[in-house]
């Protein structure tokens, strides 16, 4: 689920520098959207 945790610590980008707060928030929003999509695919609404 959290694939990015295997290669890097959550605060580091691919080039090793720390992510800014904006980048961290954007990454988390992508993860949340992906989770929401996966849940909506598996759980029928209604």
N, CA, C and O atoms as CSV, one atom per row, in Angstrom:
chain,resi,resn,atom,element,x,y,z
A,1,UNK,N,N,0.832,-1.190,0.000
A,1,UNK,CA,C,0.000,0.000,0.000
A,1,UNK,C,C,0.875,1.252,0.000
A,1,UNK,O,O,0.705,2.138,-0.838
A,2,UNK,N,N,1.810,1.318,0.943
A,2,UNK,CA,C,2.722,2.450,0.989
A,2,UNK,C,C,4.043,2.049,0.366
A,2,UNK,O,O,5.030,1.791,1.055
A,3,UNK,N,N,4.034,2.005,-0.960
A,3,UNK,CA,C,5.199,1.508,-1.681
A,3,UNK,C,C,6.415,2.412,-1.495
A,3,UNK,O,O,7.553,1.941,-1.515
A,4,UNK,N,N,6.172,3.715,-1.314
A,4,UNK,CA,C,7.290,4.643,-1.229
A,4,UNK,C,C,8.092,4.479,0.053
A,4,UNK,O,O,9.210,4.986,0.142
A,5,UNK,N,N,7.550,3.783,1.045
A,5,UNK,CA,C,8.279,3.591,2.287
A,5,UNK,C,C,9.418,2.585,2.145
A,5,UNK,O,O,10.334,2.577,2.968
A,6,UNK,N,N,9.379,1.742,1.125
A,6,UNK,CA,C,10.407,0.720,0.985
A,6,UNK,C,C,11.753,1.322,0.562
A,6,UNK,O,O,12.803,0.930,1.071
A,7,UNK,N,N,11.712,2.280,-0.377
A,7,UNK,CA,C,12.943,2.779,-0.959
A,7,UNK,C,C,13.498,3.995,-0.220
A,7,UNK,O,O,14.714,4.125,-0.076
A,8,UNK,N,N,12.634,4.874,0.243
A,8,UNK,CA,C,13.066,6.116,0.867
A,8,UNK,C,C,12.329,6.312,2.177
A,8,UNK,O,O,11.260,5.742,2.395
A,9,UNK,N,N,12.912,7.122,3.043
A,9,UNK,CA,C,12.136,7.571,4.182
A,9,UNK,C,C,11.106,8.566,3.651
A,9,UNK,O,O,11.337,9.193,2.618
A,10,UNK,N,N,9.978,8.721,4.337
A,10,UNK,CA,C,8.915,9.568,3.792
A,10,UNK,C,C,9.338,11.007,3.528
A,10,UNK,O,O,8.741,11.684,2.690
A,11,UNK,N,N,10.375,11.489,4.243
A,11,UNK,CA,C,10.771,12.886,4.094
A,11,UNK,C,C,11.791,13.104,2.976
A,11,UNK,O,O,12.159,14.248,2.706
A,12,UNK,N,N,12.252,12.055,2.328
A,12,UNK,CA,C,13.279,12.216,1.314
A,12,UNK,C,C,12.732,11.932,-0.070
A,12,UNK,O,O,11.923,11.024,-0.262
A,13,UNK,N,N,13.184,12.724,-1.033
A,13,UNK,CA,C,12.813,12.500,-2.418
A,13,UNK,C,C,13.802,11.559,-3.074
A,13,UNK,O,O,14.693,11.027,-2.413
A,14,UNK,N,N,13.648,11.353,-4.370
A,14,UNK,CA,C,14.507,10.421,-5.093
A,14,UNK,C,C,15.954,10.899,-5.130
A,14,UNK,O,O,16.877,10.088,-5.205
A,15,UNK,N,N,16.154,12.230,-5.076
A,15,UNK,CA,C,17.517,12.749,-5.132
A,15,UNK,C,C,18.127,12.923,-3.746
A,15,UNK,O,O,19.239,13.434,-3.615
A,16,UNK,N,N,17.402,12.498,-2.708
A,16,UNK,CA,C,17.951,12.503,-1.369
A,16,UNK,C,C,17.686,13.774,-0.581
A,16,UNK,O,O,17.954,13.819,0.620
A,17,UNK,N,N,17.164,14.812,-1.232
A,17,UNK,CA,C,16.882,16.031,-0.480
A,17,UNK,C,C,15.552,15.871,0.234
A,17,UNK,O,O,14.732,15.031,-0.136
A,18,UNK,N,N,15.346,16.689,1.268
A,18,UNK,CA,C,14.083,16.612,1.988
A,18,UNK,C,C,12.981,17.252,1.159
A,18,UNK,O,O,13.197,18.250,0.471
A,19,UNK,N,N,11.805,16.665,1.238
A,19,UNK,CA,C,10.666,17.223,0.525
A,19,UNK,C,C,10.138,18.442,1.270
A,19,UNK,O,O,10.175,18.504,2.499
A,20,UNK,N,N,9.649,19.400,0.506
A,20,UNK,CA,C,8.987,20.537,1.124
A,20,UNK,C,C,7.627,20.109,1.645
A,20,UNK,O,O,7.133,19.033,1.311
A,21,UNK,N,N,7.037,20.948,2.453
A,21,UNK,CA,C,5.721,20.614,2.992
A,21,UNK,C,C,4.688,20.504,1.879
A,21,UNK,O,O,3.783,19.673,1.957
A,22,UNK,N,N,4.811,21.324,0.852
A,22,UNK,CA,C,3.863,21.264,-0.266
A,22,UNK,C,C,3.989,19.933,-0.984
A,22,UNK,O,O,2.983,19.306,-1.317
A,23,UNK,N,N,5.237,19.490,-1.229
A,23,UNK,CA,C,5.442,18.214,-1.914
A,23,UNK,C,C,4.941,17.049,-1.069
A,23,UNK,O,O,4.341,16.111,-1.594
A,24,UNK,N,N,5.186,17.107,0.237
A,24,UNK,CA,C,4.728,16.045,1.124
A,24,UNK,C,C,3.213,15.976,1.130
A,24,UNK,O,O,2.638,14.888,1.083
A,25,UNK,N,N,2.560,17.135,1.189
A,25,UNK,CA,C,1.089,17.162,1.184
A,25,UNK,C,C,0.550,16.634,-0.135
A,25,UNK,O,O,-0.423,15.881,-0.156
A,26,UNK,N,N,1.180,17.028,-1.232
A,26,UNK,CA,C,0.732,16.558,-2.544
A,26,UNK,C,C,0.867,15.036,-2.642
A,26,UNK,O,O,-0.020,14.359,-3.162
A,27,UNK,N,N,1.977,14.510,-2.142
A,27,UNK,CA,C,2.183,13.060,-2.184
A,27,UNK,C,C,1.125,12.349,-1.344
A,27,UNK,O,O,0.592,11.323,-1.765
A,28,UNK,N,N,0.819,12.878,-0.172
A,28,UNK,CA,C,-0.187,12.256,0.672
A,28,UNK,C,C,-1.571,12.322,0.030
A,28,UNK,O,O,-2.355,11.379,0.141
A,29,UNK,N,N,-1.868,13.433,-0.640
A,29,UNK,CA,C,-3.172,13.546,-1.298
A,29,UNK,C,C,-3.302,12.506,-2.403
A,29,UNK,O,O,-4.376,11.937,-2.603
A,30,UNK,N,N,-2.202,12.257,-3.125
A,30,UNK,CA,C,-2.232,11.225,-4.172
A,30,UNK,C,C,-2.499,9.854,-3.553
A,30,UNK,O,O,-3.286,9.072,-4.087
A,31,UNK,N,N,-1.847,9.565,-2.434
A,31,UNK,CA,C,-2.058,8.281,-1.760
A,31,UNK,C,C,-3.498,8.143,-1.303
A,31,UNK,O,O,-4.109,7.087,-1.465
A,32,UNK,N,N,-4.044,9.219,-0.726
A,32,UNK,CA,C,-5.430,9.176,-0.243
A,32,UNK,C,C,-6.392,8.972,-1.405
A,32,UNK,O,O,-7.340,8.193,-1.300
A,33,UNK,N,N,-6.150,9.670,-2.514
A,33,UNK,CA,C,-7.025,9.509,-3.675
A,33,UNK,C,C,-6.950,8.088,-4.213
A,33,UNK,O,O,-7.964,7.513,-4.608
A,34,UNK,N,N,-5.739,7.521,-4.228
A,34,UNK,CA,C,-5.575,6.152,-4.711
A,34,UNK,C,C,-6.304,5.170,-3.795
A,34,UNK,O,O,-6.968,4.250,-4.273
A,35,UNK,N,N,-6.184,5.361,-2.489
A,35,UNK,CA,C,-6.891,4.505,-1.547
A,35,UNK,C,C,-8.395,4.627,-1.728
A,35,UNK,O,O,-9.109,3.624,-1.724
A,36,UNK,N,N,-8.874,5.850,-1.886
A,36,UNK,CA,C,-10.312,6.068,-2.063
A,36,UNK,C,C,-10.797,5.371,-3.326
A,36,UNK,O,O,-11.875,4.777,-3.338
A,37,UNK,N,N,-10.002,5.442,-4.383
A,37,UNK,CA,C,-10.373,4.783,-5.638
A,37,UNK,C,C,-10.429,3.266,-5.449
A,37,UNK,O,O,-11.374,2.611,-5.890
A,38,UNK,N,N,-9.406,2.717,-4.790
A,38,UNK,CA,C,-9.371,1.273,-4.577
A,38,UNK,C,C,-10.561,0.818,-3.740
A,38,UNK,O,O,-11.173,-0.209,-4.031
A,39,UNK,N,N,-10.886,1.580,-2.706
A,39,UNK,CA,C,-12.025,1.208,-1.860
A,39,UNK,C,C,-13.327,1.309,-2.629
A,39,UNK,O,O,-14.209,0.464,-2.475
A,40,UNK,N,N,-13.455,2.337,-3.455
A,40,UNK,CA,C,-14.708,2.510,-4.195
A,40,UNK,C,C,-14.863,1.424,-5.253
A,40,UNK,O,O,-15.982,1.070,-5.625
A,41,UNK,N,N,-13.743,0.896,-5.736
A,41,UNK,CA,C,-13.810,-0.194,-6.702
A,41,UNK,C,C,-14.266,-1.498,-6.033
A,41,UNK,O,O,-15.001,-2.279,-6.637
A,42,UNK,N,N,-13.833,-1.733,-4.789
A,42,UNK,CA,C,-14.092,-3.011,-4.134
A,42,UNK,C,C,-15.417,-3.029,-3.383
A,42,UNK,O,O,-16.057,-4.074,-3.267
A,43,UNK,N,N,-15.827,-1.867,-2.871
A,43,UNK,CA,C,-17.045,-1.818,-2.064
A,43,UNK,C,C,-18.164,-1.187,-2.880
A,43,UNK,O,O,-18.064,-0.014,-3.240
A,44,UNK,N,N,-19.215,-1.918,-3.181
A,44,UNK,CA,C,-20.327,-1.335,-3.934
A,44,UNK,C,C,-21.035,-0.262,-3.113
A,44,UNK,O,O,-21.312,-0.449,-1.929
A,45,UNK,N,N,-21.319,0.849,-3.754
A,45,UNK,CA,C,-21.987,1.948,-3.063
A,45,UNK,C,C,-23.490,1.756,-3.168
A,45,UNK,O,O,-24.002,1.450,-4.245
A,46,UNK,N,N,-24.208,1.934,-2.049
A,46,UNK,CA,C,-25.660,1.753,-2.068
A,46,UNK,C,C,-25.936,0.427,-1.528
A,46,UNK,O,O,-27.097,0.028,-1.436
